[in-house]
Amino acid sequence: MIRFSQVEVKQLTLSFIIVSLVFWIAFGIPFLYSALIVGLGFVLHELGHKFVAQHFNLQAEFRYDLRMLIVSFFVSFLHFVFLAPGAVVIRGRITREENGLIALAGPLMNLLLALMFLLIPSPISTFGVAINAWLAFFNLIPFPGFDGVKVLYWNKLVFALSFMSSLFFVFAYHF
């Protein structure tokens, strides 16, 4: 059963708003587009981690990094995006495979969202594909603290396939 605390809902909501504002300010796109593309991509990414972790009977809750959200907000006025809004905190005994699957769930949500934007005949669809491809690609970079290193540690083939898929979308739908 999926569980949310009141603190988590508040922190996820505030993070959604700030992430959406950051892209609105930095790129001058309509706020609604920013919320539908970037905000939704961010929330679904984090919920992907949470749902898979809870599937493995682990405690999982999103926690924001308020300082980084504030920095992200002010940096956006320089027309530059720097985001580190927070992460899903997971507690419990976790295997290497579970950790890899939990880490993969976030970027996979972004890739699925990118595919969904491909099906939408709209001026924002290319932007939706590009942003979510970038979110998947960036999070799959095999650098400590990123999802990619956890996926790579678990399964090199799955890492290569997911990383190359995200890279394909980034190059095919750059903006």
C-alpha positions as CSV (number, residue, x, y, z in Angstrom):
1,M,0.0,0.0,0.0
2,I,1.4,3.4,-1.0
3,R,1.8,5.7,2.1
4,F,2.4,9.4,2.3
5,S,3.0,11.5,5.4
6,Q,1.7,15.1,5.7
7,V,5.3,16.3,5.8
8,E,6.1,14.5,2.6
9,V,3.1,15.9,0.7
10,K,4.0,19.4,1.8
11,Q,7.6,19.0,0.9
12,L,6.9,17.4,-2.5
13,T,4.3,20.1,-3.3
14,L,6.7,22.9,-2.5
15,S,9.4,21.2,-4.5
16,F,7.1,20.8,-7.4
17,I,6.2,24.5,-7.3
18,I,9.8,25.7,-7.1
19,V,11.1,23.3,-9.8
20,S,8.3,24.6,-12.1
21,L,9.2,28.2,-11.2
22,V,12.9,27.6,-11.9
23,F,12.2,26.5,-15.5
24,W,9.6,29.2,-16.0
25,I,12.0,31.9,-14.9
26,A,15.1,30.5,-16.6
27,F,13.6,29.8,-20.0
28,G,10.6,32.1,-20.1
29,I,8.2,29.3,-20.9
30,P,4.6,29.6,-19.7
31,F,4.3,28.4,-16.1
32,L,1.6,25.9,-17.0
33,Y,4.0,24.2,-19.5
34,S,6.8,24.2,-17.0
35,A,4.5,22.6,-14.4
36,L,3.2,20.0,-16.8
37,I,6.5,19.1,-18.3
38,V,9.2,19.7,-15.6
39,G,7.2,19.6,-12.4
40,L,5.4,16.5,-13.4
41,G,8.6,14.9,-14.6
42,F,10.2,15.7,-11.2
43,V,7.3,14.4,-9.2
44,L,6.9,11.2,-11.2
45,H,10.7,10.6,-11.0
46,E,10.6,10.8,-7.2
47,L,7.4,8.8,-6.9
48,G,8.9,6.0,-9.1
49,H,11.7,5.6,-6.5
50,K,9.2,5.7,-3.6
51,F,6.7,3.2,-5.1
52,V,9.4,0.6,-6.0
53,A,11.0,1.0,-2.5
54,Q,7.6,0.5,-0.9
55,H,7.0,-2.5,-3.1
56,F,10.0,-4.0,-1.4
57,N,8.5,-3.2,2.0
58,L,10.9,-0.5,2.7
59,Q,10.1,2.9,4.3
60,A,10.4,5.6,1.6
61,E,9.6,9.3,1.8
62,F,10.6,12.3,-0.2
63,R,12.5,15.0,1.7
64,Y,13.4,18.3,0.1
65,D,16.7,20.2,0.5
66,L,15.3,23.6,1.2
67,R,18.7,25.4,0.9
68,M,19.2,23.8,-2.6
69,L,15.7,24.8,-3.6
70,I,16.3,28.4,-2.6
71,V,19.7,28.4,-4.5
72,S,18.0,26.8,-7.6
73,F,15.3,29.5,-7.5
74,F,17.8,32.4,-7.4
75,V,20.1,30.9,-9.9
76,S,17.2,30.6,-12.4
77,F,17.2,34.5,-12.7
78,L,20.6,34.1,-14.4
79,H,18.8,32.0,-17.0
80,F,20.6,28.9,-15.8
81,V,19.1,25.8,-14.2
82,F,20.7,24.1,-11.3
83,L,18.4,21.7,-9.5
84,A,19.0,19.5,-6.4
85,P,15.5,19.6,-4.9
86,G,15.8,16.6,-2.6
87,A,15.5,12.9,-2.7
88,V,13.5,9.9,-1.5
89,V,14.9,8.7,1.8
90,I,14.8,4.9,2.1
91,R,15.1,2.9,5.3
92,G,15.3,-0.8,5.8
93,R,17.4,-3.8,4.7
94,I,18.0,-3.5,1.0
95,T,19.7,-5.8,-1.5
96,R,21.9,-4.7,-4.4
97,E,19.2,-5.7,-6.8
98,E,16.5,-3.8,-4.9
99,N,18.7,-0.7,-4.7
100,G,19.3,-0.9,-8.5
101,L,15.7,-1.3,-9.3
102,I,14.7,1.6,-7.0
103,A,17.3,3.8,-8.6
104,L,16.2,2.8,-12.1
105,A,12.6,3.6,-11.4
106,G,13.0,7.4,-11.4
107,P,14.8,7.7,-14.8
108,L,12.4,5.1,-16.3
109,M,9.5,7.3,-15.3
110,N,11.1,10.2,-17.2
111,L,11.7,8.0,-20.2
112,L,8.1,6.8,-20.1
113,L,6.9,10.4,-19.8
114,A,9.1,11.4,-22.8
115,L,7.5,8.6,-24.8
116,M,4.0,9.9,-23.8
117,F,4.9,13.4,-24.9
118,L,5.8,11.9,-28.3
119,L,2.2,10.8,-28.7
120,I,0.8,14.3,-27.9
121,P,0.3,16.5,-31.0
122,S,1.1,19.7,-29.3
123,P,3.7,22.5,-29.6
124,I,5.0,21.5,-26.1
125,S,5.5,17.8,-26.9
126,T,9.1,18.2,-28.2
127,F,10.0,20.2,-25.1
128,G,8.4,17.5,-23.0
129,V,10.4,14.8,-24.7
130,A,13.6,16.8,-24.4
131,I,13.3,17.8,-20.8
132,N,12.3,14.3,-19.6
133,A,15.1,12.7,-21.7
134,W,17.6,15.1,-20.0
135,L,16.2,14.3,-16.6
136,A,16.6,10.6,-17.2
137,F,20.1,11.0,-18.8
138,F,21.4,13.3,-16.0
139,N,20.2,11.0,-13.3
140,L,21.7,8.0,-15.0
141,I,25.2,9.5,-15.0
142,P,27.3,7.0,-13.0
143,F,28.5,9.5,-10.4
144,P,28.3,8.9,-6.7
145,G,24.9,10.1,-5.3
146,F,23.2,9.7,-8.7
147,D,20.8,6.9,-9.7
148,G,23.2,5.8,-12.5
149,V,25.9,4.5,-10.1
150,K,23.4,2.4,-8.2
151,V,22.0,0.9,-11.5
152,L,25.6,0.3,-12.8
153,Y,26.6,-1.4,-9.5
154,W,23.6,-3.7,-9.8
155,N,23.5,-4.6,-13.5
156,K,25.9,-3.3,-16.2
157,L,23.6,-4.4,-19.1
158,V,20.5,-2.7,-17.6
159,F,22.6,0.4,-17.0
160,A,23.9,0.5,-20.6
161,L,20.5,0.0,-22.1
162,S,18.8,2.7,-19.9
163,F,21.7,5.1,-20.3
164,M,21.9,4.7,-24.1
165,S,18.1,5.0,-24.4
166,S,18.1,8.3,-22.5
167,L,21.1,9.5,-24.6
168,F,19.3,8.7,-27.8
169,F,16.3,10.8,-26.7
170,V,18.5,13.6,-25.6
171,F,20.2,13.8,-29.1
172,A,17.0,13.1,-31.1
173,Y,14.9,15.7,-29.3
174,H,17.3,18.4,-28.2
175,F,15.9,21.9,-28.1
